[in-house]
Amino acid sequence: MPLLATTPVEKMTGPYARRWWALLVLCLSLLIVVMANTSLIVAAPDMTTDLGLSSSDLQWVIDGYTVPYAALMLVLGAIGDKYSRRGALVTGLVIFAGGSVMGSLVHETGLVIAARAVMGVGAAVVMPATLSLLVAVFPKGERARAITAWTATSGLAIAVGPLVAGWLLEDHAWGSTFLVNVPVAVLAVVGALVLVPPSRAAGMGRIDYVGGLLSIVSVGSLVYATIEGPHFGWGAGPVTAAVVAAVGLIGFVAWELRHPHPMLDVRRFLLRPFSGSMLAVLFFFFGTYGAIYYATQFLQFVLGYGALETGVRLLPLAGAVFVGAAVTGRLTPRLGVKAMVGSGMAIGTVGVFLLVLIDQGSTYADFLAPMLLLGLAIGLSVSPATDTIMGSFPESELGVGGGANDTALELGGSLGIAVLGSLLGTAYRDELAGLVGDRLPAAALDTAQDSVGGGLAVAERLATDPAAGPEQAQALADAVNRAFAHGVATTSLVGGIIMAAGTLIVLAVLPGRRARQAAERQTTQAPAEGSAQDRDAELSNSRG
């Protein structure tokens, strides 16, 4: 067997012999691009102190990665289909590693945000390539198990990112959380060349670059408005971005309906298995990412755990993901996608609702059950939903399918962190003003209301101020912890209600097992290159 994988998948007469080793490379690539977001959760306090970040600066250090990541996946997935899926994976890993090196070396806020944006571009190439290569390499009978492993890896990254970052921050500066990506990316590149076979779409026509540009404008503007508006007010920038997103979406739909070879055939959303699974991924990561975002802050700021301690305490979530993945792998073929996705979303909803019980006296034990439920829910529901989404696309559009799935995932997570984070901030500020608003100078109150970290920093300054003293400092710290706990409980109530509504919507949209099998047969029988009339007939027969 040759050292490098050189035979294209399309020329193989049987299943690729080293496909499970190839899956390991794909999962490793997925791991680092997801960890790039989750590791920053525990690195944020050190970055804030070292760079003097404002609340707005910190938000864009985080979301400088998210905007290009979400906006570009659909287009870059199509380019990978056209030219080379493995080439896209390797290129994305190189870009990602380059952004990581840049982020580890710079010490100015704007340059750190730029480095994160470069990493986001690389991630937008890597993510759809991992899914499209997985589906291309694995025969249909093994594909569900492979996607289950892919999904479990994304859940593992949620916990491993903070753990690795916390371990590094024990002895190194925050730049190490960027630099650690480089050797992993190099290993993944070598593994891709040795173990992942080349693959590209056969007979794919010209890429619909106009539709691609409209998708970039629409998704990018929507993510920007979602990030900026809830956190910093609906001024001219966020409102303009929201309008651009709406106009761009209308233009995208109109263009795709008329184009003979669209970037994403929007008629596919009329297929209930596809649209229901896309909604499931979006709603699920809305609630899950939002809950993990503020639960991690509570562990760090209110309970006082360090970065490594916080990472260790997120490990039960990763374990629960693997349990859920094992269960769904066995039960989905028997019970069907609707049963597993609905069950997973219901369990995740309960996990979010349990956080309503958080108060000032809560300990880590109060977060353990919600995290276990959220991890179990990820394992149960995301894999069958992703498998359904990828199964809705023909071989020539696997990269687009991966881009659509990952866009729903990233958009849901961005919305969850932005919307629920905004609600948390509002509830925290209002509660803190009611508790200590008449006992602090205006400037100190503004700083304390900006974030829980800011509030505790003001309390530390009061402890060394002869005019205040330790008692007043402790009173403020207690008020900050109480206000933040109130914010977590209030936000979890809203998040749980949204998750519950999303669960009901998904259950209403997803068809039962028999209807889904009929829709799949119709989808696989129609070639992607067929005429618009053929697609209309296919979709008409597949509805319901």
VORO-776762 format. One line per field, with one value per residue (C-alpha): x, y, z; residue number from 0. Coordinates in steps of 0.5 Angstrom, whole numbers. Layout:
N
px c(X:...);
py c(Y:...);
pz c(Z:...);
num c(NUM:...);
***
This chain:
544
px c(0:3:5:1:-7:-7:-13:-19:-25:-29:-24:-25:-28:-30:-30:-23:-19:-16:-23:-23:-16:-18:-24:-19:-16:-22:-24:-18:-19:-26:-23:-18:-23:-29:-23:-21:-28:-29:-22:-23:-28:-23:-17:-22:-20:-12:-13:-18:-13:-6:-9:-14:-20:-27:-33:-34:-27:-27:-34:-30:-24:-29:-34:-28:-28:-35:-37:-32:-33:-41:-41:-36:-38:-43:-39:-32:-36:-38:-31:-28:-33:-31:-24:-21:-24:-18:-14:-20:-18:-11:-11:-16:-11:-6:-10:-12:-5:-2:-8:-6:1:-1:-5:0:5:1:-1:-6:-13:-14:-9:-12:-18:-15:-12:-18:-22:-16:-17:-25:-23:-19:-25:-30:-26:-24:-31:-35:-29:-29:-37:-36:-30:-33:-40:-35:-31:-36:-41:-48:-48:-43:-44:-49:-43:-38:-42:-44:-36:-36:-41:-38:-32:-35:-38:-32:-28:-33:-30:-23:-22:-23:-19:-13:-13:-13:-7:-3:-5:-3:5:4:1:-6:-2:0:-8:-7:0:-2:-7:0:3:-4:-6:1:-1:-8:-4:0:-5:-10:-4:-3:-10:-15:-16:-17:-25:-28:-35:-36:-39:-40:-42:-40:-40:-46:-41:-47:-51:-45:-44:-51:-50:-44:-47:-54:-51:-45:-49:-54:-49:-46:-53:-54:-47:-47:-55:-56:-50:-49:-55:-59:-55:-54:-49:-53:-60:-56:-53:-60:-63:-58:-59:-66:-65:-59:-64:-69:-64:-61:-68:-70:-63:-63:-70:-68:-61:-60:-55:-56:-51:-56:-63:-68:-73:-70:-73:-79:-77:-79:-73:-68:-72:-73:-66:-64:-68:-66:-59:-60:-65:-61:-54:-58:-59:-53:-48:-52:-52:-45:-43:-46:-45:-37:-37:-41:-36:-30:-32:-38:-35:-28:-25:-19:-18:-16:-21:-26:-24:-24:-31:-33:-31:-37:-41:-36:-37:-45:-44:-40:-46:-51:-47:-47:-54:-57:-52:-56:-63:-64:-64:-70:-74:-72:-69:-76:-76:-68:-68:-74:-72:-65:-68:-73:-67:-63:-69:-70:-62:-63:-69:-65:-61:-67:-65:-59:-58:-52:-51:-51:-44:-41:-46:-52:-49:-47:-54:-55:-49:-50:-57:-54:-48:-53:-57:-52:-50:-57:-60:-54:-52:-58:-60:-53:-54:-61:-58:-52:-57:-61:-55:-53:-45:-44:-46:-43:-39:-45:-49:-43:-43:-51:-51:-45:-48:-54:-50:-45:-51:-55:-49:-48:-55:-55:-49:-51:-59:-58:-52:-55:-61:-56:-53:-59:-62:-55:-55:-62:-61:-54:-57:-63:-58:-52:-54:-55:-48:-43:-41:-43:-37:-36:-43:-42:-36:-39:-45:-41:-40:-39:-31:-32:-36:-31:-25:-29:-30:-22:-21:-26:-22:-16:-19:-19:-25:-29:-26:-26:-34:-36:-32:-35:-42:-41:-38:-44:-48:-45:-45:-53:-54:-50:-54:-61:-58:-57:-63:-67:-64:-64:-72:-72:-67:-71:-78:-74:-72:-78:-82:-76:-77:-85:-83:-78:-83:-88:-84:-80:-84:-85:-81:-85:-86:-78:-76:-81:-78:-71:-72:-75:-69:-64:-67:-67:-60:-57:-56:-63:-68:-72:-78:-75:-73:-80:-83:-78:-80:-87:-87:-83:-87:-90);
py c(0:7:12:17:16:18:14:19:16:16:11:6:0:-2:2:5:0:6:10:9:12:17:19:20:25:29:29:31:37:38:38:44:49:48:48:55:58:54:55:62:62:61:65:71:74:73:77:82:84:84:87:92:90:93:89:91:89:82:81:82:78:72:74:76:68:67:72:69:62:62:67:63:56:55:58:54:48:48:50:44:40:43:43:38:36:34:40:44:41:42:49:51:47:52:58:56:55:61:65:62:63:71:71:68:73:80:84:89:88:90:85:79:80:80:74:71:73:69:63:63:63:57:54:56:51:46:44:43:39:34:32:32:28:23:22:21:16:12:7:9:3:6:13:14:11:15:22:19:20:26:29:26:30:36:35:33:40:44:41:39:46:50:44:45:52:52:47:52:58:55:56:60:67:67:67:59:58:60:57:50:49:49:42:39:43:40:33:33:36:30:25:28:27:20:17:21:20:25:27:32:32:28:33:39:45:52:55:60:65:70:66:65:72:73:68:71:78:75:71:75:81:77:75:82:84:79:80:88:89:85:87:94:97:97:103:105:99:93:96:97:90:87:91:88:81:81:84:79:73:75:76:70:66:69:68:61:59:62:59:53:50:54:54:52:49:53:48:43:47:44:37:36:31:37:43:40:37:44:47:42:44:51:51:46:50:56:53:49:54:60:56:53:60:63:57:57:65:63:57:62:69:67:60:62:56:58:56:49:47:50:46:39:41:41:34:30:34:31:24:25:26:20:16:20:18:11:10:14:9:3:6:11:5:2:8:13:20:24:20:21:28:30:26:30:36:35:33:39:43:40:41:49:49:46:52:57:54:57:62:66:60:55:50:46:40:45:45:38:35:41:39:32:33:38:33:27:31:33:26:24:29:32:26:24:31:32:25:27:34:30:25:30:32:28:27:33:38:34:40:45:40:40:48:48:44:47:54:52:50:56:61:57:58:65:67:63:67:74:73:70:73:80:78:76:82:86:82:83:90:91:87:90:97:95:92:97:103:108:106:107:113:113:111:105:103:103:99:94:93:92:85:80:81:88:88:84:88:94:90:89:96:98:93:97:104:107:111:104:98:90:90:95:91:84:87:89:82:79:83:82:74:75:79:75:68:72:73:66:64:69:68:60:61:65:60:54:57:58:51:48:52:50:42:43:46:41:35:38:39:32:27:20:14:12:19:20:14:16:23:20:15:21:25:20:18:25:28:34:36:35:41:46:42:35:39:41:35:31:36:36:29:29:34:31);
pz c(0:-2:3:1:-1:-8:-11:-12:-8:-15:-18:-13:-14:-7:0:2:6:11:12:19:20:15:20:25:21:20:27:29:24:27:34:33:30:35:41:38:40:47:49:49:54:60:56:56:63:62:55:58:63:59:53:57:53:54:54:46:45:48:44:38:40:41:35:30:29:28:23:17:20:19:13:8:10:4:-1:1:1:-6:-8:-5:-8:-15:-15:-9:-2:1:-2:1:8:7:5:11:16:13:14:21:23:20:24:30:30:28:34:39:37:37:43:40:40:33:31:35:32:25:27:30:23:19:24:22:15:15:20:14:9:14:17:11:8:14:13:5:5:11:7:0:4:8:4:6:11:15:14:21:25:22:23:30:31:28:32:39:37:37:43:46:44:48:54:52:49:56:59:55:55:63:63:59:62:69:66:60:57:53:47:48:47:40:39:41:35:30:32:31:25:22:24:21:14:14:16:11:5:8:10:7:-1:-6:-8:-12:-15:-21:-27:-23:-27:-26:-19:-18:-15:-15:-10:-6:-6:-4:2:5:5:8:13:15:16:20:25:25:27:32:36:36:37:43:46:45:42:36:33:26:25:27:24:17:18:19:13:9:11:10:3:2:4:-1:-7:-5:-5:-12:-15:-13:-15:-22:-23:-27:-22:-16:-10:-5:-8:-3:-6:-1:5:3:4:11:13:11:14:20:22:20:25:30:29:30:36:39:39:41:47:49:47:51:57:57:56:62:66:65:67:74:75:74:77:82:85:83:80:76:68:69:74:70:64:69:71:64:63:65:59:54:57:57:49:48:52:48:41:43:45:38:34:37:37:31:26:30:33:27:27:29:36:37:35:39:45:45:44:50:55:53:54:61:62:61:65:71:71:73:80:80:86:90:94:88:88:82:84:82:75:74:72:67:64:64:60:55:53:53:49:44:43:42:37:33:29:26:24:21:18:15:12:9:6:3:-2:-8:-9:-13:-7:-1:1:0:5:10:9:10:17:19:18:22:28:28:27:32:37:35:36:43:46:43:45:52:53:52:57:62:62:62:68:72:71:73:79:81:80:85:90:91:86:91:95:89:85:78:75:80:78:71:71:76:71:65:67:73:72:72:79:82:80:83:90:90:89:95:99:99:99:106:105:104:107:107:109:103:99:101:101:93:92:95:91:84:85:87:81:76:79:78:71:70:73:69:62:63:64:57:54:56:53:47:47:48:43:38:40:39:32:30:32:28:22:22:18:21:20:14:11:11:8:2:2:2:-4:-8:-7:-8:-15:-18:-20:-18:-25:-27:-30:-26:-28:-25:-18:-18:-19:-14:-9:-10:-9:-3:1:7);
num c(0:1:2:3:4:5:6:7:8:9:10:11:12:13:14:15:16:17:18:19:20:21:22:23:24:25:26:27:28:29:30:31:32:33:34:35:36:37:38:39:40:41:42:43:44:45:46:47:48:49:50:51:52:53:54:55:56:57:58:59:60:61:62:63:64:65:66:67:68:69:70:71:72:73:74:75:76:77:78:79:80:81:82:83:84:85:86:87:88:89:90:91:92:93:94:95:96:97:98:99:100:101:102:103:104:105:106:107:108:109:110:111:112:113:114:115:116:117:118:119:120:121:122:123:124:125:126:127:128:129:130:131:132:133:134:135:136:137:138:139:140:141:142:143:144:145:146:147:148:149:150:151:152:153:154:155:156:157:158:159:160:161:162:163:164:165:166:167:168:169:170:171:172:173:174:175:176:177:178:179:180:181:182:183:184:185:186:187:188:189:190:191:192:193:194:195:196:197:198:199:200:201:202:203:204:205:206:207:208:209:210:211:212:213:214:215:216:217:218:219:220:221:222:223:224:225:226:227:228:229:230:231:232:233:234:235:236:237:238:239:240:241:242:243:244:245:246:247:248:249:250:251:252:253:254:255:256:257:258:259:260:261:262:263:264:265:266:267:268:269:270:271:272:273:274:275:276:277:278:279:280:281:282:283:284:285:286:287:288:289:290:291:292:293:294:295:296:297:298:299:300:301:302:303:304:305:306:307:308:309:310:311:312:313:314:315:316:317:318:319:320:321:322:323:324:325:326:327:328:329:330:331:332:333:334:335:336:337:338:339:340:341:342:343:344:345:346:347:348:349:350:351:352:353:354:355:356:357:358:359:360:361:362:363:364:365:366:367:368:369:370:371:372:373:374:375:376:377:378:379:380:381:382:383:384:385:386:387:388:389:390:391:392:393:394:395:396:397:398:399:400:401:402:403:404:405:406:407:408:409:410:411:412:413:414:415:416:417:418:419:420:421:422:423:424:425:426:427:428:429:430:431:432:433:434:435:436:437:438:439:440:441:442:443:444:445:446:447:448:449:450:451:452:453:454:455:456:457:458:459:460:461:462:463:464:465:466:467:468:469:470:471:472:473:474:475:476:477:478:479:480:481:482:483:484:485:486:487:488:489:490:491:492:493:494:495:496:497:498:499:500:501:502:503:504:505:506:507:508:509:510:511:512:513:514:515:516:517:518:519:520:521:522:523:524:525:526:527:528:529:530:531:532:533:534:535:536:537:538:539:540:541:542:543);
***
